[in-house]
Amino acid sequence: MQSRVVGYPRPMEHRRKLLVGIAAVAALGLVACGNDDDDGTADSIIEDVESAARTAVSEVSEAADEAGADAAEAVVRNLAAQQGAQEFADAGSPLDDDGLTCEATASDGLDSVEVNCTGTTEDGKEAALTGTTDELPGESITEVEGTFTGTVDGSEVFTTDTLGG
């Protein structure tokens, strides 16, 4: 059985944001270090550098938060796709060869991750897995704890507090 995962994180995008922020601070720092006899211009340059530094720090922090959210979502999405398929099989509703397609969304602050998966059973019925975890993703590479419910054609076939294990 194969599981597909939607929406891998884009680490290159986050690296680009980090590098742009660092480059901006470095470039403005070099300009501020120049020898300028006009105190008004020097003060203006210092203010510009400080402003650019604050902006760069904010952008770097935002990129780090996004990278953390992307990583948490990827872990939960992968575990839900793999372990959720096994839960459906154990409940007597095995999935077809496409397995589950999952999407995950981390809350602000990474307090929880919500996951929604869809698939089709071997006998052609619509399968869905929904749930939420507040477990720190990465604590385990084989399971995720939370509240998860599997349905087939809208009828609950399982509920569990652990996917995998």
LINZIHU-V763673 format. One record per backbone hydrogen bond with DSSP energy under -1.0 kcal/mol. NH is the residue of the N-H (numbers start at 0). CO is the residue of the C=O. E is the energy in kcal/mol with one decimal. If there is no record, write none. Layout:
NH|CO|E ; NH|CO|E
This chain:
1|96|-1.5 ; 3|99|-1.3 ; 5|101|-1.3 ; 13|9|-1.2 ; 14|10|-2.4 ; 15|11|-2.4 ; 16|12|-1.8 ; 17|13|-2.2 ; 18|14|-2.8 ; 19|15|-2.6 ; 20|16|-2.1 ; 21|17|-2.4 ; 22|18|-2.7 ; 23|19|-2.3 ; 24|20|-2.0 ; 25|21|-2.4 ; 26|22|-2.7 ; 27|23|-2.3 ; 28|24|-2.1 ; 29|25|-1.9 ; 30|26|-1.8 ; 31|27|-2.1 ; 32|28|-1.2 ; 33|30|-1.3 ; 41|37|-2.4 ; 42|38|-2.9 ; 43|39|-2.1 ; 44|40|-2.6 ; 45|41|-2.6 ; 46|42|-2.5 ; 47|43|-2.4 ; 48|44|-2.7 ; 49|45|-2.7 ; 50|46|-2.6 ; 51|47|-2.7 ; 52|48|-2.7 ; 53|49|-2.5 ; 54|50|-2.4 ; 55|51|-2.8 ; 56|52|-2.8 ; 57|53|-2.3 ; 58|54|-2.6 ; 59|55|-2.8 ; 60|56|-2.6 ; 61|57|-2.5 ; 62|58|-2.5 ; 63|59|-2.3 ; 64|60|-2.5 ; 65|61|-2.5 ; 66|62|-2.4 ; 67|63|-2.3 ; 68|64|-2.4 ; 69|65|-2.8 ; 70|66|-2.3 ; 71|67|-2.4 ; 72|68|-2.7 ; 73|69|-2.3 ; 74|70|-2.3 ; 75|71|-2.3 ; 76|72|-2.8 ; 77|73|-2.6 ; 78|74|-2.5 ; 79|75|-2.7 ; 80|76|-2.3 ; 81|77|-2.4 ; 82|78|-3.0 ; 83|79|-1.8 ; 84|80|-1.1 ; 85|81|-1.2 ; 86|82|-2.0 ; 87|83|-2.3 ; 88|84|-2.0 ; 89|85|-2.8 ; 90|86|-1.6 ; 91|88|-1.7 ; 92|87|-2.9 ; 95|119|-3.2 ; 98|95|-1.9 ; 100|117|-2.8 ; 102|115|-2.4 ; 104|113|-2.7 ; 106|111|-2.9 ; 109|106|-2.2 ; 112|132|-2.7 ; 113|104|-2.7 ; 114|130|-2.9 ; 115|102|-2.7 ; 116|128|-3.1 ; 117|100|-2.2 ; 118|126|-2.1 ; 120|124|-2.8 ; 121|93|-2.9 ; 123|120|-2.3 ; 126|118|-2.8 ; 127|150|-2.4 ; 128|116|-2.1 ; 129|148|-2.4 ; 130|114|-1.8 ; 131|146|-1.8 ; 132|112|-2.3 ; 138|135|-2.0 ; 143|162|-1.8 ; 145|160|-2.3 ; 146|131|-2.4 ; 147|159|-2.6 ; 148|129|-2.9 ; 149|157|-2.7 ; 150|127|-2.9 ; 151|154|-2.5 ; 152|125|-3.5 ; 154|151|-2.0 ; 156|149|-3.0 ; 157|149|-1.5 ; 159|147|-2.6 ; 162|143|-2.6 ; 164|141|-1.1
